[in-house]
Amino acid sequence: MASLRDIKSRITATQKMGKITKAMQMVSASKMSRAEQNAKKFVPYMENIQEVTASIALGSADASHPMLTSRPVKKTGYVVITSDRGLAGSYNSNMLRTVFNTVKQRHKSNDEFAIIAIGRVGRDFFKKNGMNVVLDIVGVPDQPAFSEIKDIASKTVGMFADETFDEIYIYYSHYVNPITQTVTEKKLLPLTDISSSNKLTSYEFEPSAEEILEVLLPQYAESLIYGSLLDSKASEHGARMTAMSAATDNANDIISSLSISYNRARQAAITQEITEIVGGAAALE
Amino acid sequence: MKTVKVSVVTPDGPVYDSDVEMVSAKAASGELGILPGHIPMVAPLEISAVRLKKGSGTDFIAVSGGLLEVRPDQVTILAQSAEVADEIDVDRAVKAKERAEQRLNDNKKENIDNVRAELALRRAINRINVANKK
């Protein structure tokens, strides 16, 4: 049996760890609610831009744009959103496993696709596995402003425009609730699945539909990336909060079972001491 | 006086929401004035100031490009960034202006950085102008 002091030090160590995980859980909880708010604030913009895009792209027959038409696929781009830091449960591993299996299934060689990594974990994973990471951004803040990811978003869209990629998919974690996040695949470009729930408005174009699409479509694609990022951030904090609360629970379980062994060991030591004293006294008589 | 509902939305959230009598904005093809009851229209905007005329005065908003969407009862401006005149951080805009000018002076040759620096410069100047108008 472990000595009293060993058990004591394990209890203290576990208690300290429990404090850390508890603190991380609370930090993530507050970050998550902020991230949720950010995602909500973004909704009106997305809805508006989606409606306008749908009205123009579907409403006027003469409006055509390279971003709306599919072309033969020679190279595919995958935008993968992960976190920068670990300790978020299965948040990153689910994402990376899905993407890894998908690309293995869809492509025969590593030349047929490339990765655009948002987040350190994803970047390191794909580099380690010998995949081509063309663009990466790490250190995205927990409350990202649009300006902070505009650069990578417009570069990504630019890579479709200059035909580096013939299609681009985005992988992000959709935030369902703090416990559930689902890895979601969305086709970013070409924009073939634009739909609108509302009745389409027919607009006058100033100066022309083509020129408006020229401005609108990149903006729309960039907002899709930003929206996915906001969704992922909320998921990340949700996943981390859940993972840390599980860790805190586990720490408490360990502490209580260790306390029992500690008390038993202490009791055993006392009993032994009494037996020794009694034995000693008996020997003197 | 008839009014039209105006909302300015950016990816970082709605910036402005109010009923106004007239919207004037600078589109790529020239200045536009929108009154209530305008036919549905879409136009791309320049980096410029949007003027919103209300009974009590005029509100100015600095927009960095984006789109103007008009419906008979609603005008929506979709911009990647936009600020109401009161909320502009003038110090930051002045610094951004200096930075952009510096960058333009440093590399004279035509490249993508130059284009971006020029856009940054125009955004900064626009912000400063709008902030001074209020």
Interface residues (C-beta under 8 A of the other chain):
Chain A: K41 F42 P44 Y45 N48 I49 V52 I56 A145 F146 S147 K150 T201 S202 Y203 E204 F205 E206 P207 E211 I212 E214 V215 L216 Q219 E222 S223 Y226 G227
Chain B: S7 V9 T10 P11 D12 G13 P14 A27 A28 S29 L32 I39 P40 M41 V42 A43 P44 G65 G66 L67 E69 R71 T76 L78 Q80 S81
